[in-house]
Amino acid sequence: MANISLKRLFEAGDFKAKSKETGKVVHFKSKDSYQAALKAGTHEDPNAKKGEEPKGTANPNDMFGGDYAKDRGGETPKSDGMETVKSIAAMTGLRTQAVAGWADENGVNLSKVADDINSKKLKPMDFMTAISGNPGNKYAKDIIAKYSQSAPKEEPTSKPKEARKGNPTVNKEAKKKAEEFGITPQKLGKEGYKKAMYQAAVEALTDSNYHDEARDLVASIEGKPEWANRVDYPKMDDPKYDEKMKAIRTTGVDSSEYWGSEGEAHELGRKVSQASGWGGVEAADGIAFALRMNGFHKEADKIQSIFDNKPYMRESSTKLTSMIKK
């Protein structure tokens, strides 16, 4: 059964039903009164086949009908009704037809959008920009991907059996600072968030003097194991200093976007490093904790796994003083 266009609901101002008493077709100007008449049994759909269940007996909040639910494993989605569209228009300052038309064109579930705007998970300004901005803008792409009617529900990566819990105080600070700096998936999008958190983790490690581990992490992220090797930086008085440094900065770990970051990710890494007392393990665990709180378990696993084979992690004592490098 084809989905009913939201845009058409605004354009249609005439709902027809056949009176069971007179046999005449009656024109209703309101969809609610039309459905009420069908449900009351005084009128019937003139186009309904004999024996077919009248449209008015269907769930009035289910604009897509039973076939839609069957096609999706029996789960009936919350509908994008007229009130939903009007509510979003009021919250975003957009015209109702603009909201409805854009949602129809891109297959966006407006009920979910409205829920997230109300719960402040989605900013009204972001949704407004998605519709009123240039076609294909970043906000439009993110919202279409997240709220698509047909997009499969994204399942979070399974949590590891024994993820390192880290230091609760550092974990709390990492999450708090990430939000203060605006490093959230809601603001940056999924990919932007992952990139910033990886950069923050690398910065936290280097700021804690865990340079080997920072290279391990970048090598793992980039899929270039050779980048984990220590870099042979030339001395300042080397006649070929500039030439060698240029090669290092363009071919090695220094060329990675995750190494030597700037801006909010850089500051987040430094703040978490300081909160941990410059303990690289706890700093990395703090970044991983913040990632897990947003459902990014795979990325958190990658960060914490760089310590898996480190000799100092096998020591009987894991106190902060035993982790700080000399």
C-alpha positions as CSV (number, residue, x, y, z in Angstrom):
1,M,0.0,0.0,0.0
2,A,1.5,3.3,-1.0
3,N,2.2,5.8,1.7
4,I,-0.2,8.7,2.0
5,S,1.6,12.0,1.1
6,L,1.7,14.5,3.9
7,K,1.7,17.3,1.4
8,R,-1.5,16.0,-0.1
9,L,-3.2,16.1,3.2
10,F,-2.8,19.9,3.3
11,E,-4.0,20.3,-0.3
12,A,-7.0,18.1,0.1
13,G,-10.0,19.9,1.7
14,D,-12.7,17.5,0.7
15,F,-13.4,14.0,2.2
16,K,-16.2,12.0,0.6
17,A,-18.3,9.3,2.3
18,K,-21.6,7.7,1.3
19,S,-24.6,8.0,3.6
20,K,-26.0,4.5,4.4
21,E,-29.4,6.0,4.9
22,T,-29.9,8.1,1.7
23,G,-27.2,6.5,-0.5
24,K,-25.9,10.0,-1.3
25,V,-22.3,11.0,-1.3
26,V,-21.6,13.5,1.5
27,H,-18.6,15.9,1.4
28,F,-16.8,16.5,4.7
29,K,-14.4,19.4,5.1
30,S,-12.7,17.9,8.1
31,K,-10.8,14.6,8.1
32,D,-11.8,14.2,11.8
33,S,-15.5,14.5,11.1
34,Y,-15.1,12.2,8.1
35,Q,-13.5,9.5,10.1
36,A,-16.0,10.0,13.0
37,A,-18.8,9.4,10.6
38,L,-17.2,6.2,9.3
39,K,-16.6,4.9,12.8
40,A,-20.1,5.7,13.8
41,G,-21.4,3.5,11.0
42,T,-23.7,6.2,9.5
43,H,-21.5,6.5,6.4
44,E,-19.1,4.4,4.4
45,D,-16.2,4.8,2.0
46,P,-17.8,5.0,-1.5
47,N,-14.7,3.4,-3.0
48,A,-14.4,0.5,-0.6
49,K,-15.0,-3.0,-2.0
50,K,-17.8,-5.1,-0.6
51,G,-16.6,-6.9,2.5
52,E,-13.6,-4.7,2.8
53,E,-13.0,-3.0,6.2
54,P,-14.0,0.6,6.0
55,K,-11.1,3.1,6.2
56,G,-12.6,4.7,9.3
57,T,-12.3,1.5,11.3
58,A,-8.5,1.6,11.0
59,N,-6.4,3.2,13.7
60,P,-6.8,6.9,12.9
61,N,-3.2,7.5,13.9
62,D,-2.0,4.9,11.4
63,M,-1.8,6.7,8.1
64,F,0.1,3.9,6.5
65,G,-2.4,1.1,7.1
66,G,-1.9,-2.6,8.1
67,D,0.2,-3.5,5.0
68,Y,2.9,-1.1,6.1
69,A,3.1,-2.8,9.5
70,K,3.2,-6.3,7.9
71,D,6.1,-5.3,5.6
72,R,8.1,-4.2,8.6
73,G,7.7,-7.3,10.8
74,G,4.4,-6.3,12.5
75,E,5.6,-3.1,14.1
76,T,3.3,-0.2,13.3
77,P,5.2,3.1,13.2
78,K,3.9,6.2,14.9
79,S,2.3,8.3,12.2
80,D,3.2,11.7,10.8
81,G,-0.2,13.3,11.4
82,M,-1.3,16.8,10.6
83,E,-0.9,17.9,14.2
84,T,2.7,16.6,14.2
85,V,3.5,18.7,11.1
86,K,1.9,21.8,12.5
87,S,3.7,21.3,15.8
88,I,7.1,21.1,14.1
89,A,6.3,24.1,11.9
90,A,5.5,26.1,15.1
91,M,8.7,25.1,16.8
92,T,10.9,25.8,13.8
93,G,9.2,28.8,12.3
94,L,8.8,26.9,9.0
95,R,5.7,26.8,6.8
96,T,3.6,23.6,7.3
97,Q,3.7,22.8,3.6
98,A,7.4,23.2,3.6
99,V,7.8,20.7,6.4
100,A,5.3,18.2,4.9
101,G,6.7,18.4,1.4
102,W,10.3,18.0,2.5
103,A,9.4,15.0,4.7
104,D,7.5,13.4,1.9
105,E,10.4,13.9,-0.6
106,N,13.0,12.5,1.8
107,G,11.0,9.9,3.6
108,V,11.5,11.4,7.0
109,N,9.5,10.3,10.0
110,L,8.3,13.5,11.5
111,S,6.9,11.9,14.6
112,K,10.4,11.0,15.6
113,V,11.7,14.4,14.7
114,A,9.0,16.1,16.9
115,D,9.8,13.8,19.8
116,D,13.5,14.6,19.6
117,I,12.8,18.4,19.3
118,N,10.6,18.2,22.4
119,S,13.2,16.3,24.3
120,K,16.0,18.7,23.1
121,K,17.9,15.9,21.3
122,L,17.4,17.8,18.1
123,K,17.7,21.5,17.8
124,P,14.9,23.3,16.0
125,M,17.5,25.5,14.3
126,D,19.2,22.4,12.9
127,F,15.9,21.1,11.4
128,M,15.1,24.5,10.0
129,T,18.5,24.7,8.3
130,A,18.0,21.2,6.9
131,I,14.9,22.4,5.0
132,S,15.7,26.0,4.3
133,G,19.4,25.7,3.6
134,N,21.1,24.7,0.3
135,P,19.9,21.3,-1.1
136,G,22.0,18.5,0.4
137,N,23.4,20.5,3.3
138,K,25.0,18.8,6.2
139,Y,22.0,19.1,8.5
140,A,19.7,17.7,5.9
141,K,21.9,14.7,5.3
142,D,22.2,14.0,9.0
143,I,18.5,14.3,9.7
144,I,17.5,12.2,6.7
145,A,19.9,9.5,7.7
146,K,18.8,9.4,11.3
147,Y,15.0,9.8,10.8
148,S,14.4,8.0,7.6
149,Q,11.2,6.0,7.4
150,S,12.9,3.1,5.6
151,A,16.3,3.2,7.3
152,P,17.0,0.1,9.4
153,K,17.4,0.7,13.1
154,E,21.0,1.0,13.9
155,E,22.0,-1.3,16.7
156,P,24.8,-0.2,19.0
157,T,28.0,-2.1,18.9
158,S,27.9,-4.9,21.6
159,K,29.7,-4.0,24.7
160,P,32.9,-5.9,25.5
161,K,32.6,-8.5,28.2
162,E,35.1,-6.8,30.5
163,A,35.6,-3.2,29.5
164,R,38.0,-1.3,31.8
165,K,35.9,1.0,33.9
166,G,38.5,3.6,34.5
167,N,38.5,6.3,37.2
168,P,34.9,7.5,38.0
169,T,36.2,11.0,38.7
170,V,38.1,11.2,35.4
171,N,35.3,9.6,33.5
172,K,32.8,12.2,34.8
173,E,35.1,15.1,33.9
174,A,35.7,13.7,30.4
175,K,32.0,13.5,29.7
176,K,31.3,16.9,31.2
177,K,34.1,18.6,29.3
178,A,33.2,17.0,26.0
179,E,29.7,18.4,26.3
180,E,31.0,21.8,27.3
181,F,33.2,21.9,24.2
182,G,30.3,20.9,22.0
183,I,31.8,17.5,21.2
184,T,28.6,15.5,20.9
185,P,27.1,13.3,18.1
186,Q,24.1,15.6,18.1
187,K,26.2,18.7,17.2
188,L,29.0,17.1,15.1
189,G,27.2,14.1,13.6
190,K,28.3,10.5,14.0
191,E,31.6,10.8,11.9
192,G,32.5,14.2,13.2
193,Y,32.0,13.1,16.8
194,K,34.2,10.0,16.3
195,K,37.0,12.0,14.7
196,A,37.0,14.6,17.5
197,M,37.0,12.0,20.3
198,Y,39.8,10.1,18.6
199,Q,41.8,13.3,18.4
200,A,41.1,14.1,22.0
201,A,42.3,10.6,23.0
202,V,45.5,11.0,21.1
203,E,46.1,14.5,22.6
204,A,45.4,13.2,26.1
205,L,48.0,10.4,25.6
206,T,50.7,12.7,24.2
207,D,50.0,15.4,26.9
208,S,50.5,12.6,29.5
209,N,53.8,11.6,27.8
210,Y,52.3,8.4,26.5
211,H,53.7,9.0,23.0
212,D,54.2,5.3,22.1
213,E,50.6,4.6,23.0
214,A,49.4,7.6,21.0
215,R,51.2,6.3,17.9
216,D,49.7,2.9,18.6
217,L,46.2,4.4,18.6
218,V,46.7,6.5,15.4
219,A,48.2,3.4,13.6
220,S,45.1,1.4,14.7
221,I,42.7,4.1,13.6
222,E,44.4,4.7,10.2
223,G,45.0,1.0,9.6
224,K,48.8,1.6,9.2
225,P,50.7,-0.5,11.7
226,E,54.0,0.9,10.6
227,W,53.0,4.2,12.1
228,A,53.3,2.7,15.6
229,N,57.1,2.7,15.3
230,R,59.0,5.5,17.0
231,V,59.8,8.4,14.7
232,D,63.5,9.1,14.1
233,Y,63.3,12.9,14.3
234,P,66.4,14.7,13.0
235,K,68.5,17.0,15.2
236,M,68.1,20.7,14.7
237,D,71.7,21.0,13.4
238,D,71.2,18.2,10.8
239,P,72.0,19.8,7.4
240,K,68.9,17.9,6.0
241,Y,66.7,18.8,8.9
242,D,64.0,20.6,6.8
243,E,64.0,17.8,4.2
244,K,63.7,15.0,6.7
245,M,61.0,16.8,8.7
246,K,59.0,17.4,5.5
247,A,59.1,13.7,4.8
248,I,58.0,12.9,8.3
249,R,55.1,15.3,8.2
250,T,53.8,14.0,4.9
251,T,54.3,10.3,5.1
252,G,54.3,9.2,8.8
253,V,52.1,9.5,11.8
254,D,52.6,13.2,11.9
255,S,50.6,13.5,8.7
256,S,47.5,12.0,10.3
257,E,44.5,14.2,11.1
258,Y,44.4,12.6,14.5
259,W,48.0,13.7,15.4
260,G,48.6,17.2,16.7
261,S,45.0,18.3,16.6
262,E,43.8,21.8,17.4
263,G,40.7,23.4,18.7
264,E,38.1,21.8,21.0
265,A,39.4,18.3,20.6
266,H,42.9,19.4,21.6
267,E,41.6,21.2,24.6
268,L,39.4,18.3,25.6
269,G,42.4,15.9,25.5
270,R,44.4,18.3,27.7
271,K,41.7,18.8,30.2
272,V,41.1,15.0,30.6
273,S,44.9,14.5,30.9
274,Q,45.1,17.0,33.7
275,A,42.1,15.5,35.4
276,S,43.8,12.1,35.4
277,G,47.0,13.6,36.9
278,W,48.7,12.9,33.6
279,G,48.0,9.2,33.8
280,G,47.7,8.1,30.2
281,V,45.6,5.0,31.0
282,E,43.0,6.8,33.1
283,A,42.9,9.6,30.6
284,A,42.2,7.2,27.7
285,D,39.7,5.4,29.8
286,G,37.9,8.7,30.5
287,I,37.6,9.4,26.7
288,A,36.4,5.8,26.2
289,F,33.8,6.3,28.9
290,A,32.4,9.4,27.3
291,L,32.2,7.5,24.0
292,R,30.3,4.6,25.6
293,M,27.8,7.0,27.1
294,N,26.8,7.9,23.6
295,G,26.7,4.3,22.3
296,F,30.1,4.3,20.5
297,H,31.5,1.1,22.1
298,K,33.5,0.1,19.1
299,E,35.6,3.3,19.2
300,A,35.9,3.0,23.0
301,D,37.2,-0.5,22.6
302,K,39.8,0.6,20.1
303,I,41.1,3.3,22.5
304,Q,41.3,1.0,25.5
305,S,42.8,-1.9,23.5
306,I,46.1,-0.1,22.9
307,F,47.0,-1.0,26.5
308,D,46.2,-4.7,26.2
309,N,49.7,-5.9,25.8
310,K,51.6,-3.3,27.8
311,P,53.8,-4.8,30.5
312,Y,52.8,-2.2,33.0
313,M,49.2,-3.2,32.8
314,R,50.1,-6.7,34.1
315,E,51.6,-5.3,37.3
316,S,49.8,-6.3,40.4
317,S,49.3,-2.6,41.4
318,T,47.4,-0.3,39.1
319,K,47.7,2.7,41.3
320,L,48.1,6.0,39.5
321,T,51.7,6.4,40.6
322,S,52.7,3.0,39.1
323,M,51.2,4.1,35.7
324,I,53.0,7.4,35.4
325,K,56.0,7.1,33.1
326,K,59.3,8.2,34.4
